[in-house]
Amino acid sequence: MLQIERQNHILQWLHQKGFLSTIEVANHFTVSKMTVWRDIRQLEDQGLAKRIHGGVALPEWELGSPVEGQTQTFNTQPVYHFPESVQDPRNLTLGRYVASEIINHGDDLILEGGSTVSTVIPFLTGKEITIITNGLNTITLAQVYETAETVLCCGGVLNQPNTIFIGPQAENFFHAYRADHALISAYGLTVRDGLTDPSPIYDSMKRVMCRSARQRIAMLDSKKIGRSALSKVMAISEIDILVTNEDADPEIIKQLIKCGLDVRLVK
C-alpha cells in the first residue's frame, strides 16, 4: 500500500473512532510503529490529525471524548473526564521511563489506582503485558490505549473521590496473584518516614499490593520528595526502586541512595 493510501485510510478510521493507538494502526497495516509515527507526523503537519501519547486523534479530540459507536445524541450525556494529573508532563515523564526502562515483555504489573502510576499505560510497548489494578481511571486508560493484553480489576467499595476500590474484598483479590512489579505512589517520601499518605484508609491496600509483587517501584513527582504525612505506607527498605524527576532535592536523594535505595532521576 502506498503511503498516501495508508494515510487516507487512517483519516477515515479516525473519523469513525476519534482516537487510534499506534499499536492498532501498526498491526492493521502490518507496518512498524516508526512508519506509523511518520504518517501521523505528516498528517499533523497538514492539520488533519494530532499526535497524543500512545497514538493519534482528530485535532478536536480530547482524552475521554466519545469514540466509535457513540451517536451524536449521546454527546448530550456526561463524558468521562480523566484527572488533569494523568496528563501532567512531569508524571508522564515518569510513566515513559518506567515503561521503557523497567517493564519487559510478558510482565505482570500491579498498578495502584493513583494517577501518577497510571501514566505508565500509554507508553507500554511490550507484548503479553497484564495489568492488575484497583483503579477505575486505570482500567479506563487501559481500554483507551490498548497497550495491555489482559486487564484485571478487583471489586470492593468504590472510593468516589479517588476512583479506587478499597476494603477487604479488594485486598483479598490481590492475595491471589503474584506479579513481577508493583507500581505505587504516595503523598510524600522522607528518609525517616518512608512513603506516607494523609489517610490510612488506602495504605493497607497498597501494602497488600506490594506483598504480591517481586519488585516494588515507587513513582513520585520530585515535589513530593521530603514531604511527609500522617500514615506510613512503607519504609525505605521495603522499596526496590524510586523513580522521580531530576530536580528532586539532591541532599535527600543522596541520603536515600546511602540507605541502599535504587534511585532513578528522570529528565
N, C-alpha and C positions, 0 to 999 in steps of 0.2 A: 504494500500500500504506500502511495506517495505521501510525503509529509503533509501537504495541503489537504489531502483527503482525510488523513487521520485527524488533523486539527478541526476540520469541519464536523467530523463525527463526534469529537469531544465537545464541541459547542452545542450540537444537537442534544447530546446526552445531558449536558449541563442545564439546558433549558427545561429538561424533564425533571431533573433531580435537585438542581440548585447547588449541589456540592458533590465532588468526586474525590476519593482518596487516590494518592499516587499509585498505591499498590493495585487497586482495582482497574485503573487505566492501563498500567503496565501489563497486567495479566490478560486484560481483554484484547489488547492489540499484540500481545506476545513481543513486547519490546522492553528495553531496560528502563529503570527509573530515571537514569540520566537523559534518555531520549524523551521521556515524558516531561521532565523539567524544562528541557529546551523548547518543547511545544508550548508549555504553559508560559514560559518567558516571552515567546513571540506573541502569543495571544494577549498577554498583559500589556506588551508594548503597543498593541493596537487598541487597547481599551476594551477588549471583548471579554476579558476574564481577569481574575486576580489570584495571586498566589497566597495561600494561607498555610499554616502549619499542618503538614500531612497531606496536602492536596491542592485542589483548585476549585474556585467558586465563581459564580457570576459577580460582576462588580458591586451589585447592591445587596448581595447575600451576606448575612451575619450569622455567627455561631448561634444555633438554637432556632434558626428560621425553618419554616416548613420545607419538607422535601417531597420526593416522588410519592404520588398517591394522595396528596392533600389538595383539595379543590380550593378555588378562590374563596368560596363561602367559609371555608374552615379558618381563613385568616382573621375572621372576626372573633375567634376564640383565643384564650390566653396562649401565648407562645412560651415554651420553656426557656428560661434565661439562666445561663451559667454565671457564677460569681465572677466579678472582674479579676479576682486573683488568679483564676485559671488562665487568663491571658496576660498576666503580668510578665513583662520581658525578663525580669530578674528570676522569677520562678521557672519560666520556660527555658532559661539557660541551664538551670539545674536539671530539669527534665531531659533536655537534649544530651547532657553529659552522661547521666545515669544510663539512658537508653543505648548510647553508642559505646560507652567505655566499660560498663559493668555487666549489662544483661546480654546473655548469649542465646543462640538458637535453642529452642526446646526448654527454656527456663520456665519454672512455675513461680509466679510472683504473688505475694500477698501485699495488697495496697490498702493502707488505711485510708479512710474516706475523705481526708483533707484535700484542699485544692492544690497545695504545693506538690504533694505526691502525685496527683492525677496528671500533672503536666508531663509526665513521662510517656503517656499514652500516644500523643501524636507522633512521637519520634521512634517508636518501636519498629524495627525492621526485621527482627529475627523470625524464623519460621516456627510454627508449633508452640507459640507462647500462650501460656494460661494465666489468666488474671483471677485472683480470688480476693473479694473485697466486701466491705460493709458500707460502701458509699453510693448513694443514689446518683450524684453527679458523675462518679467514676464509671458506673455501668453505662450511663447515657453517653459519656465521651467515648467509651469503648465501642458503642453502637455507631456513633458518628464516624469515627476514624477507621474502624475495622482493621486494626493493627494486631489484634489478638485472635488466636484461633478459637479459644474457649474462654468464656467468662462465667465465673461462679459468684453468686451473691448470697449472703446469709439472710435469714429472716430476723425477727426481733422487733423491738419497739423503734419506730422511726422518730429520731430526734429532729423535729422540723427545722429549727433554726440552723442546724449544721448539716442537714440532709444526710444523716448517717444512721445506721441501725445499731442499737446497743441492747444490753440486757443479757440475761442468762442464755436465752435461746441463741442469740448471735454468738456468744462466747463458745457455747458447745459446738457450734458449727465448725469453728476453726480448730477445735481439738482433733477433728477427724482428718486433717490434712498435714502434709509435710512439704514445705515449699523450699525453693532454692534461696530466695531473697524475701525479706520483709522490708518494705519501704514505709517509713513513718516520718512524721514531722511533729512539731510541738510549739508551744508559745515561746519557749526560750531554752537556752543551754548555758550552763556555767560549769567550771571545773568542780566546784564543791557540790552542787546540787544535781548535776547531770541534766537530763531532759525534764522539763516541767511544764505543767498546764495550769490554768486558773481554776479548773474544776476537776474533782476526782471521778466524775460520772463516766468519763470516757477512758480514763487511764487504765483501768482494769482490762478493757477491751484491747488496748494497744499492747499490753504486756502478754496477753494470750496470743495475739497475732505473732509477736516476736518469738515466743517459745515454739511456735510451729514452723520456724524457718531456720535454715542452716546459717544464713548470714543476715545481719541486721544493719540496714542502711538508714541513716538519718539525713533528711533533706531539709535544710533550713536557710532561709534568707539571712544574709550576714547581719542584718539589723537585729536579729534575734539572739545573736551570739553575745553572751554577757548579761542576758536578761533572765530573770527568774520569776517563778510564780508559786502558788500555794501547794500544788500537788506534784509529787515526784513520779515521773513515768518510768525512768530507769537511770542507772548510774552510768558514768562514762565507760566503765569497764565492761558494760553489757552491750555497748555499741561497737560494731566492727568497722564501719566507715561513716565519716561525716562528709557530706557534700554541701559546700556553701560558696557564696560569692567571694571573689578575690579581694574585695575591700573589707573583709572581716578584720576585727581588731587584731593586729599582729601579735600583741603580747598574750592575749588569751589563746590564740592559735598555737603559739609557742608552748604554752602550758599544757594544752590539750595533747599536743604531739609528745611532750615529755611524759604524759600519763600513758603513752602507748597507743593513742588513738590514731587511726589512719585517716588523715585529713586531706580532702581533695578541694583545692581552691579553683573555682571555675571562672573564666573570663566572660 
